[in-house]
Amino acid sequence: MKLCEFLECEKGMLFVVSGPSGTGKGTICKKVIENIGADISVSMTTRKPRDGEIDGKDYFFVTEEEFVQTIKDKGFLEHANVFGNRYGTPKANILEKLNSGKDVILEIDVQGAVQIKETFPEAVLIFALPPTMKELRRRIIKRGTETKQKINERLAKSIDEVKFINRYDYAVINANLEIAVSEVESILIAEHLRLKSDINKIITKYEEEC
């Protein structure tokens, strides 16, 4: 029996996975969700879809005007400008899932993760790291979607993003996808086993059975 089931928890937990572009954080999240059944939040963005991306599944692709209106409506849990494109996490859907008892995983950039931690301190932040900067460059080049200048910009930004790692609760190095996925799953399990403020509930539950 899971501790959350034992305590009849009413709310799910919010997990945030972020890190430099090209670390494979999106693939990690998809694998974790396939394996353990958490829900993933679909972000909104003003950038154009890449080949194979599906509106409403990978992202909600919107216009600049639609994005700005959502900001005015206070519809984002966080939002940021990354390499000239806007990204945001719709608030209502996430809160609905958490309040129904479901865990939610967010795959967002470092700016957004820091915002979430400030407004939602109970969120668990996981930083995905590349094994080396050389490997990160190789992965970005493999996408075939960036110019040499853009690649250099992304790598420079990656160094700046790593400096925020002290704001995170955990770090995972994605040198081997299977191992990285297993480590993130272990974090989710461990957080559900953490006692936190549940100690008195556990004592009370056993006392009631006496």
N, C-alpha and C positions, 0 to 999 in steps of 0.2 A: 504494500500500500504506500502511495506517495504521501509525504508529509502534508502537502496542500489538500489532498483528499481527506486525510485524517482530521485536519483542522477545518474542513469545509470552507475553504477560502472562497471569497466572493469575487475577488479581482485577479486579473492576470498580471503578468510582469512585462515591463517594457525593456527590450534589449536593443542596443544600438551598435551596429558594426560599421566602422568607417576606417579610413586610411587613404594613403596616396592612390591616385588613379593608376590602374594597372596591377594592383596587388591581388586581384581576384576576389575581392570581397563580395561581389554580386553572386559569383558562382558558389562561394562558401555558403551564403545565406540560402540559396535555392536548395542546395544539398541538405542543409540542416532541416529546412522545412519539410522536405520530402521524407526525411528519416524520423523526425519526432513530432511533426504535425502542428508546429506553431504557425501563426498567421504572419504574412509579410505585408508591410504597408507599401502601397504604390505611391511614389512621389509624383509631383507635378513639375513639369519643366517647359521652358520656352525653346529649348534646342530642338533641332530637327531629328527625327528618328534615324537610327543607324539601320543598316540592312538586317532584316529579321526581327526587329523590334516591333511589338504590337501595342497599339494605343489601349490603355486600360489594364494591360498586363505588365508590361515593363515600366511604363510611365504613362501619365496622363499628359499628352502633348497639347499645349495650349498656346494661344497668342500672348504677346506682351500685355495687351489690354486685359485679357482674362485673368492673367496672373496678378496684375496690379489691383484689379477689382477684388480678388480673393484676399489680398493683403488688407484692403480697406474694410472688408467684411470680417476681419480678424479670424480668417478661416485656416490659418497655418499654425502648427505647433512650432515650426521653425521655418526660416527661408533664408537663402543666401544667393550671392552672385558668384558663379564659378566659371572662369575663362570666358566671360562675356555672356553667359547664359544663366537664367534664373532657375533655381530648384527650390521646391518647398514640400513640406510634409503636411497634408490635409489633416486637420485636427479631429473633426467629428467622427470619422470612421474609426480612428485609433481608439478614442475614448469609449466608443460604443463596444468595441471588441474587448478592451480591458475590463470594462464594467460587467461584461457577460462572462468573465472568468477566463478568457483566452489570452495566452501569451502573444505578444507582437514583437516582430523583429524589424528594425529599421536599418536599411542600408543607405547611409547618407554620408556627405562629406564632413570633414573635421569641423568646419565653421558651424554646421548644423548641429553636430553632436554636442559641441560646447554650449550652444543655445539651449538644447534640450535639457542638459544637466542642470542649467541654471533655473529653468522653469519647471522641470520635472525631476527633482533631485533623487527620487527613488529609482530612476532609470539606471540600467547597468551598461556601462560603456566598454566595448571591446575594440582594440586597435589591431587592424590587420597590417602586418609588415611584409615587405618583400625580403627574400633571403639576401639579396645584394642590390645595389643600384644598377649594376651592369645587367642583372636579370630583369629589373624593372624596365630599363630602356628597351631590352629585347621584346618584352611583352607589349609595350606600347607601339613599337615599330611593327610588330606582327599584326596589329589591328588594321594597319594600312589606311587609317583615317586621318592621320596627322602629318603636317609638314614638319621639316626638320626644326624650324623655329618653334613650332608648337610643342614638339617633343622636348626640346630644351627648356621651354617654359614650364612644362609639367614636371620635369625632373627637379628644377629649381624650387618649384612650389612644394614638391614632395619633402624636401629637406625642411622647409618651414613648417610643414604639417607635423612631421615627426617630433618637433619641439613641443607639441601640445600633448605628448604621450603621458605626461605627469597628471593630466586631467582625467585619465582613463582608469578603469578598474582592472582591466586585464589586457594582455598583448598576446597575439598569436602570429607566428611567422609562417607564411604560406610558401614553404619550399616544396612541400608535398601536399597536394589537395586533400587526399584522404585523411592524412594526419591532422591537417588544419581543421577540417570539418569535425573530426572526432574531438579535438580540443575545445572547439566552440560548443559542441553538444555537452561536453563535460562541465563547462561553465554554467550552462543553463540548468543542468541537473544540480550542481553544487549550490547555485543561488536559491533553488527551491528547497534545499535541505538546510540552508542557513537559518539559525534560530531567530535572529533579529529581535522583533518585538513579540514573537509568538510564544516566548517562554511561559508567560503567565497563562496563556490559553491552553498550553499543553498540560500544565499542572492542574488547572481547573477541570479539564476534561477527565483526567484520571481521578480527581477527587470526587467528581460526580458519579463515577462508576463504583465507588467504594460503598 
